[in-house]
Amino acid sequence: MWVAATKQKPLYAPEESIPDIPFNFNGYGAAGNVRGSLVYAHYGSEKDFAFLANAGVNVSGTIVLARYGQSFRANIAQRAEEQGALGLLLFSDPADYAPVGPDFVYPHSYFMPPSAAPLGTTKLVDGDPLTPFYPATESAFRIPEEEASIPKIPVQPISYSDAFDLLSEMSGAAAPETWQGDLNMTYRLGPGFREADWTVNLEVNNQNIMTTTYNVIGVLQGREEPDRYVMLGNHLDAWLLGAVDPSSGTAAMLELSRVFLQLHNETGWRPRRSLVFCGWGAEEYGLVGSVEWTEQFAKQLSDRAVAYLNVDMAIEGNYTLRTKSVPILTEAVYESAKRIPNPNPEEVEAGRTTVYDTWAHRRPDPVQPNLPLMQLVGTGSDYKGLQHNIGVPCMDTRYTHDNNTLGDPLYHTVYETFALVDEIYDRGFKYHSAVTALWGDLAIKLAESKYREFFADAVVNFNKAVTLFDKVLNGLDQNNPLAVRQVNDQLMLVERSFIDPQGLPGRSDYNHVITAPSKNNAYGGTAFAGLVDTLTEIEEASENDKKSLWRTFAQHLAAVTHFINTAAKVLSDDLW
């Protein structure tokens, strides 16, 4: 009888061998012991499952084997469950995470070794699953666990070494060429194995328990507008050792808070607006700490939060900056990046002396190639509740890999060690320093400036309203604090204007009609996700279902139009 590895093998750093390293598991995967034939489902996307159905492969009653890399693991689990699968196995193919070959993996590089098995949550709805839409305080009403939006099937991560053992024995038709990976074999669809009586027995022993998690919040109170908050945040928990995710970001925030406190203690300086430092708990289990805190203080934050600047991790590579932002903050991010010295000496020698220069050179915007690529804000980190539910403008930044590498190949594995950071990613911690400096520069800009630098070129799509508002700003008496406060409040209301209390179509937990993740991949941001997702459904729907979907599309389009008009109107003093 063949048995998969229950833990990841220590390879280099001493901490990989500590006895309390947990078994490989996926958070919220259902406990259970199931047995069935194996089906290979590529990346587990909607199209992948549709292909299997068209190929005559019935997923119902089987165990699905799918790859990480193109979709959030919780989306894969949801699709497998909807298809009637008994369970789900997840692995990372070396084609995606060790493309240079088996001799150039950790500890010789940052690429994934055969024994790695990334952990992670499989819960699709963010926050405490027992208190949907309301904060998980002591007085909260909690629904029974069986009613919670968590998987009802067992889900388990395995290494690509173990995936090789399974895939090499599978039967069925050969998978399409685009489904083949870099394991040395022909990948087959299944169901089942060459030996007809072989099956997979998947046993998961997860136990969900009630526990208390803590957020750590520090405030440097503003001198003139203490009730306006520029927020900075990073989460404090990790699946395993977490040297990259989140500790690279945690180190940056600790250093930044130390510098600001030292400046205050030595000079008495306070920013114009309050700086709020947020250390979030239980992010890895579905953004629990930040979402519940946002739900608890939604009214105050909606009225008072100026912006939220997130650094989930400071680095996941050292090639270039990767930033996600709402449009209203984009210009401010660009200007800060232009002021930060380039940590890469080869780039400096080539004449690219700032972080911005390398960012624009190595990751240009495909539409405006003279500018760096600014990605949309999706979910998967602690800006979710602030951005997508109450409309606080958010940004997330880090250093990342080149365009051919999928994020951090050692993400959520036991090999995310201090040695990985110190010896491979960032000798001398220069890239950490650059991200910290960018984070602090942007925070100071948003906390100190009166208005003009604060939201330069904001809401450029609302041409008429912006033009009129620009005239107001040009004639503004900047020595009149009430006048300055008035225009700043109008600017804050722009992002809030995109919040639909009814939520996106079929997704009441997402309220921002402009920036939201696609429901098919919670990690990725999509402009007008409600419209795009509905059009995707229409394309794939039967003729009988298209009529109702077109109605949904028309209804949501009307809502989006209304909120865009509202956003333009809040820049005016007029009621209508």
ZAMARGU-4260 file (C-alpha; in steps of 0.2 Angstrom, whole numbers, plus 5000, padded with zeros to 4 digits):
<rodrens>
0) 5000/5000/5000 | 5007/5017/4995 | 5005/5032/5007 | 5008/5050/5004 | 5020/5060/5015
5) 5011/5068/5030 | 5025/5081/5032 | 5037/5090/5022 | 5055/5084/5023 | 5068/5095/5031
10) 5081/5100/5018 | 5092/5115/5024 | 5087/5127/5038 | 5087/5120/5056 | 5069/5126/5059
15) 5062/5115/5046 | 5065/5101/5059 | 5057/5108/5074 | 5044/5095/5081 | 5029/5106/5081
20) 5029/5108/5062 | 5011/5103/5058 | 5006/5089/5046 | 5001/5095/5028 | 4983/5101/5028
25) 4971/5113/5020 | 4962/5125/5032 | 4943/5121/5033 | 4944/5106/5023 | 4931/5094/5029
30) 4935/5079/5040 | 4932/5063/5032 | 4938/5046/5025 | 4933/5044/5007 | 4938/5031/4994
35) 4936/5033/4975 | 4944/5033/4958 | 4956/5047/4953 | 4952/5061/4940 | 4965/5074/4934
40) 4957/5091/4932 | 4972/5102/4927 | 4970/5119/4936 | 4952/5115/4942 | 4944/5129/4933
45) 4926/5130/4926 | 4933/5127/4909 | 4943/5112/4915 | 4928/5104/4923 | 4918/5107/4907
50) 4931/5099/4896 | 4931/5084/4907 | 4912/5083/4905 | 4913/5085/4886 | 4926/5071/4886
55) 4915/5059/4895 | 4924/5059/4912 | 4911/5059/4926 | 4919/5068/4941 | 4904/5063/4953
60) 4910/5050/4965 | 4928/5052/4962 | 4943/5061/4970 | 4949/5075/4960 | 4968/5079/4958
65) 4971/5097/4953 | 4986/5109/4951 | 4989/5125/4960 | 4993/5141/4950 | 4979/5148/4940
70) 4965/5149/4953 | 4962/5151/4971 | 4962/5134/4980 | 4945/5138/4988 | 4937/5141/4971
75) 4944/5124/4965 | 4937/5115/4981 | 4920/5123/4977 | 4920/5117/4959 | 4925/5100/4964
80) 4911/5099/4977 | 4898/5106/4965 | 4903/5092/4952 | 4900/5079/4965 | 4918/5074/4969
85) 4921/5065/4985 | 4937/5074/4989 | 4951/5085/4982 | 4970/5083/4981 | 4980/5099/4977
90) 4998/5099/4971 | 5010/5111/4963 | 5017/5106/4946 | 5036/5109/4943 | 5031/5116/4926
95) 5024/5131/4936 | 5035/5131/4952 | 5052/5123/4947 | 5053/5127/4928 | 5073/5127/4928
100) 5074/5108/4932 | 5076/5097/4948 | 5094/5102/4951 | 5089/5120/4954 | 5077/5120/4968
105) 5078/5125/4986 | 5090/5126/4995 | 5100/5130/4979 | 5087/5142/4973 | 5069/5149/4977
110) 5061/5136/4966 | 5050/5122/4974 | 5058/5105/4979 | 5049/5089/4976 | 5044/5087/4994
115) 5035/5104/4996 | 5016/5104/4999 | 5009/5122/5001 | 4996/5124/5015 | 4981/5136/5014
120) 4963/5140/5017 | 4949/5132/5007 | 4936/5144/5014 | 4929/5155/5000 | 4919/5168/5011
125) 4930/5180/5020 | 4929/5183/5039 | 4922/5172/5053 | 4912/5159/5044 | 4900/5158/5059
130) 4895/5177/5059 | 4892/5182/5041 | 4890/5201/5038 | 4892/5204/5057 | 4907/5206/5069
135) 4912/5190/5079 | 4911/5198/5096 | 4906/5190/5112 | 4888/5195/5109 | 4887/5189/5091
140) 4875/5176/5085 | 4884/5161/5077 | 4876/5150/5065 | 4879/5131/5066 | 4895/5125/5058
145) 4885/5114/5046 | 4877/5130/5039 | 4894/5139/5036 | 4901/5142/5019 | 4915/5130/5021
150) 4919/5115/5011 | 4909/5099/5014 | 4922/5088/5006 | 4940/5083/5012 | 4954/5093/5004
155) 4972/5089/5005 | 4988/5096/4998 | 5002/5084/4992 | 5019/5086/4985 | 5023/5085/4967
160) 5034/5070/4972 | 5018/5061/4978 | 5008/5068/4963 | 5020/5059/4952 | 5017/5042/4960
165) 4998/5045/4957 | 4999/5052/4940 | 5011/5039/4933 | 4999/5025/4937 | 4983/5033/4930
170) 4973/5026/4916 | 4961/5034/4904 | 4963/5046/4889 | 4979/5056/4888 | 4976/5074/4894
175) 4977/5088/4881 | 4995/5095/4878 | 4991/5111/4887 | 4986/5100/4902 | 5003/5091/4903
180) 5016/5096/4916 | 5034/5094/4919 | 5033/5077/4928 | 5041/5064/4917 | 5026/5055/4911
185) 5010/5057/4900 | 4997/5065/4911 | 4980/5055/4910 | 4962/5060/4914 | 4957/5045/4922
190) 4946/5040/4931 | 4955/5026/4939 | 4972/5017/4938 | 4980/5005/4926 | 4976/4992/4939
195) 4958/4991/4939 | 4956/4987/4958 | 4966/5002/4963 | 4958/5017/4972 | 4963/5032/4982
200) 4959/5032/5000 | 4959/5051/5006 | 4958/5053/5025 | 4957/5071/5032 | 4956/5073/5051
205) 4954/5092/5052 | 4945/5098/5068 | 4937/5116/5067 | 4938/5124/5085 | 4932/5140/5092
210) 4947/5151/5097 | 4951/5169/5100 | 4962/5179/5088 | 4969/5196/5091 | 4972/5212/5081
215) 4986/5223/5087 | 4982/5242/5083 | 4994/5256/5086 | 4989/5275/5083 | 5000/5290/5081
220) 4987/5303/5083 | 4986/5317/5071 | 4989/5335/5076 | 4975/5344/5065 | 4963/5330/5059
225) 4965/5316/5072 | 4948/5309/5067 | 4955/5305/5049 | 4965/5289/5048 | 4978/5284/5036
230) 4980/5265/5040 | 4994/5254/5037 | 4993/5235/5039 | 5001/5218/5038 | 4995/5201/5046
235) 5004/5192/5060 | 5000/5174/5057 | 5008/5161/5046 | 5004/5143/5040 | 5021/5137/5045
240) 5038/5147/5047 | 5032/5162/5037 | 5048/5171/5034 | 5041/5178/5018 | 5022/5178/5021
245) 5020/5187/5032 | 5036/5191/5042 | 5045/5201/5028 | 5030/5213/5029 | 5029/5212/5048
250) 5047/5217/5049 | 5044/5232/5038 | 5029/5238/5048 | 5039/5236/5064 | 5053/5246/5057
255) 5042/5259/5050 | 5032/5261/5067 | 5049/5262/5076 | 5055/5276/5065 | 5039/5286/5067
260) 5038/5284/5086 | 5057/5289/5087 | 5053/5304/5076 | 5039/5309/5088 | 5049/5306/5104
265) 5064/5316/5098 | 5055/5331/5090 | 5037/5330/5095 | 5031/5328/5077 | 5014/5322/5074
270) 5006/5320/5056 | 4992/5331/5051 | 4980/5315/5051 | 4982/5300/5062 | 4993/5285/5057
275) 4985/5269/5062 | 4996/5253/5062 | 4986/5237/5060 | 4993/5220/5064 | 4980/5208/5059
280) 4976/5191/5067 | 4970/5175/5057 | 4973/5182/5040 | 4978/5165/5033 | 4961/5157/5039
285) 4951/5169/5028 | 4955/5187/5033 | 4946/5184/5049 | 4955/5198/5060 | 4953/5212/5047
290) 4936/5208/5041 | 4928/5206/5058 | 4937/5222/5064 | 4930/5231/5048 | 4913/5224/5052
295) 4914/5230/5070 | 4919/5248/5066 | 4912/5250/5049 | 4902/5266/5052 | 4918/5275/5060
300) 4929/5268/5046 | 4917/5273/5032 | 4917/5291/5038 | 4935/5293/5044 | 4947/5281/5035
305) 4957/5291/5022 | 4966/5276/5014 | 4973/5259/5019 | 4990/5254/5014 | 4994/5235/5015
310) 5010/5225/5014 | 5005/5207/5015 | 5023/5203/5012 | 5038/5215/5008 | 5045/5203/4996
315) 5042/5187/4986 | 5056/5190/4974 | 5068/5204/4970 | 5065/5208/4951 | 5053/5222/4952
320) 5039/5231/4962 | 5022/5223/4961 | 5008/5235/4966 | 4989/5234/4967 | 4979/5250/4969
325) 4963/5258/4966 | 4964/5272/4953 | 4962/5286/4966 | 4979/5282/4974 | 4989/5277/4958
330) 4997/5294/4955 | 5002/5295/4973 | 5010/5278/4973 | 5020/5282/4957 | 5026/5298/4964
335) 5032/5289/4980 | 5041/5276/4970 | 5050/5289/4960 | 5058/5295/4977 | 5064/5278/4983
340) 5082/5274/4978 | 5084/5258/4968 | 5090/5243/4979 | 5097/5234/4963 | 5115/5240/4959
345) 5114/5233/4941 | 5099/5243/4938 | 5107/5259/4945 | 5122/5256/4934 | 5110/5255/4919
350) 5103/5272/4923 | 5088/5267/4932 | 5091/5275/4949 | 5074/5273/4957 | 5061/5259/4962
355) 5050/5268/4949 | 5062/5266/4935 | 5064/5248/4936 | 5046/5245/4939 | 5042/5255/4923
360) 5056/5246/4913 | 5052/5228/4919 | 5034/5228/4921 | 5026/5241/4910 | 5008/5244/4908
365) 5002/5235/4891 | 4990/5250/4887 | 5001/5264/4893 | 5019/5257/4891 | 5027/5273/4898
370) 5020/5269/4915 | 5022/5254/4927 | 5009/5241/4927 | 4996/5245/4942 | 4986/5230/4945
375) 4968/5230/4951 | 4964/5226/4970 | 4957/5208/4971 | 4956/5199/4988 | 4966/5187/4997
380) 4973/5200/5009 | 4967/5212/5023 | 4961/5226/5012 | 4946/5215/5007 | 4933/5222/5020
385) 4940/5240/5019 | 4940/5241/5000 | 4926/5229/4994 | 4913/5232/5008 | 4915/5250/5014
390) 4924/5258/5000 | 4941/5264/5008 | 4954/5266/4995 | 4967/5253/4996 | 4984/5248/4990
395) 4995/5233/4992 | 5014/5232/4987 | 5029/5221/4987 | 5044/5216/4977 | 5041/5201/4966
400) 5048/5189/4953 | 5050/5190/4935 | 5035/5188/4924 | 5039/5170/4921 | 5038/5165/4939
405) 5021/5162/4948 | 5023/5172/4964 | 5033/5164/4978 | 5037/5146/4973 | 5039/5142/4991
410) 5023/5150/4997 | 5015/5142/5012 | 5028/5128/5013 | 5040/5123/5027 | 5054/5130/5016
415) 5049/5148/5019 | 5063/5151/5031 | 5075/5165/5036 | 5088/5157/5026 | 5077/5159/5010
420) 5076/5177/5013 | 5093/5181/5020 | 5103/5170/5008 | 5093/5169/4992 | 5080/5183/4990
425) 5088/5199/4999 | 5106/5199/5005 | 5107/5214/5016 | 5088/5217/5016 | 5090/5231/5003
430) 5073/5226/4995 | 5065/5226/5012 | 5071/5243/5015 | 5065/5249/4998 | 5047/5243/5002
435) 5048/5250/5019 | 5053/5267/5013 | 5040/5267/4999 | 5027/5262/5012 | 5032/5276/5024
440) 5034/5289/5010 | 5016/5286/5004 | 5009/5286/5022 | 5017/5303/5025 | 5010/5310/5009
445) 4992/5304/5013 | 4994/5310/5031 | 5002/5327/5029 | 4997/5335/5012 | 4982/5346/5013
450) 4973/5339/4997 | 4982/5342/4981 | 4996/5330/4981 | 4984/5318/4991 | 4973/5313/4976
455) 4982/5320/4961 | 4973/5316/4945 | 4959/5307/4954 | 4943/5300/4946 | 4949/5305/4928
460) 4935/5296/4920 | 4923/5309/4927 | 4929/5322/4916 | 4916/5336/4918 | 4914/5334/4937
465) 4933/5333/4939 | 4936/5349/4928 | 4923/5358/4939 | 4931/5352/4955 | 4948/5356/4949
470) 4942/5374/4947 | 4936/5374/4965 | 4953/5367/4971 | 4962/5381/4961 | 4952/5394/4970
475) 4953/5386/4987 | 4958/5396/5002 | 4971/5384/5010 | 4972/5393/5026 | 4953/5390/5029
480) 4953/5373/5038 | 4934/5371/5035 | 4936/5373/5016 | 4951/5361/5016 | 4941/5349/5026
485) 4926/5350/5014 | 4935/5346/4998 | 4944/5332/5007 | 4928/5325/5013 | 4921/5326/4995
490) 4937/5316/4989 | 4934/5303/5002 | 4916/5301/4996 | 4921/5296/4978 | 4927/5279/4982
495) 4912/5276/4994 | 4901/5281/4980 | 4905/5264/4971 | 4898/5254/4986 | 4881/5245/4982
500) 4873/5239/4998 | 4865/5225/4988 | 4881/5218/4983 | 4887/5211/4966 | 4875/5199/4957
505) 4874/5183/4968 | 4888/5190/4979 | 4881/5200/4993 | 4898/5199/5002 | 4906/5210/4989
510) 4899/5228/4987 | 4912/5238/4976 | 4905/5239/4958 | 4921/5244/4950 | 4935/5234/4958
515) 4931/5217/4964 | 4939/5200/4962 | 4931/5188/4949 | 4920/5175/4957 | 4930/5162/4947
520) 4947/5167/4955 | 4946/5177/4972 | 4965/5181/4971 | 4963/5192/4955 | 4955/5209/4954
525) 4944/5213/4939 | 4936/5229/4933 | 4917/5228/4934 | 4918/5210/4940 | 4899/5209/4941
530) 4897/5213/4923 | 4911/5203/4917 | 4906/5187/4927 | 4888/5188/4921 | 4894/5190/4903
535) 4905/5174/4906 | 4890/5165/4913 | 4880/5170/4898 | 4893/5164/4886 | 4893/5147/4894
540) 4874/5146/4898 | 4860/5136/4889 | 4848/5145/4879 | 4835/5143/4892 | 4846/5152/4905
545) 4852/5166/4895 | 4836/5177/4896 | 4837/5178/4915 | 4856/5181/4914 | 4854/5195/4902
550) 4841/5203/4914 | 4854/5201/4928 | 4867/5210/4917 | 4855/5224/4912 | 4850/5227/4931
555) 4868/5227/4937 | 4873/5239/4922 | 4860/5251/4928 | 4867/5250/4945 | 4884/5253/4940
560) 4879/5268/4929 | 4870/5275/4944 | 4885/5273/4956 | 4897/5281/4943 | 4885/5296/4941
565) 4884/5297/4960 | 4903/5297/4961 | 4904/5312/4950 | 4890/5321/4959 | 4899/5320/4976
570) 4912/5332/4969 | 4899/5345/4968 | 4891/5355/4982 | 4874/5353/4974 | 4861/5340/4979
575) 4856/5336/4961
</rodrens>
